[in-house]
Amino acid sequence: GRLARGSVLWCLGDAEPAVHELQHALQLAEGAGAGRVLIMAFGDPAVRIRRFLCHALAEAGRRDEAIAVADEMVHHSHLSGPADESDALATRGMMYAAFDEPRKAHDDGVEGRRLGRLAGADLLEHFAALNESWGDAIAVGTRAS
């Protein structure tokens, strides 16, 4: 319920209420303690919550917190396998592109593409390639300025 409510609030542009709902969802997910076997089979719900939470924090102007949550998301996604990790890197890469950090967006894109290929997930591979391209484009634009 809280993940759904928080993600809808984020989509509607209500960043602070979304942050509140998603932080509560994260506390509940971490308190439930899904086992390693379940995480490997179905993915970690806390990773999914962090995907929305980092963007809600960024939209609320809480950049440092957004990056910290995105870093935690990528770190925890390692347990879920290459598809989840590729998706987490793509999410963080989008934030880096929005925050005008082209090198980091590019690097997340390169690694996300590799993991997407490893997972056999074409969509994730292409999604990650966008971050790599955004990073390259932003870097070129920054050097031209």
Secondary structure, 3 states (H helix, E strand, C coil): CHHHHHHHHHHCCCHHHHHHHHHHHHHHHHHHCCCHHHHHHHCCHHHHHHHHHHHHHHHCCCHHHHHHHHHHHHHHHHHHCHHHHHHHHHHHHHHHHHCCCHHHHHHHHHHHHHHHHHHCCHHHHHHHHHHHHHHHHHHHHHHHC
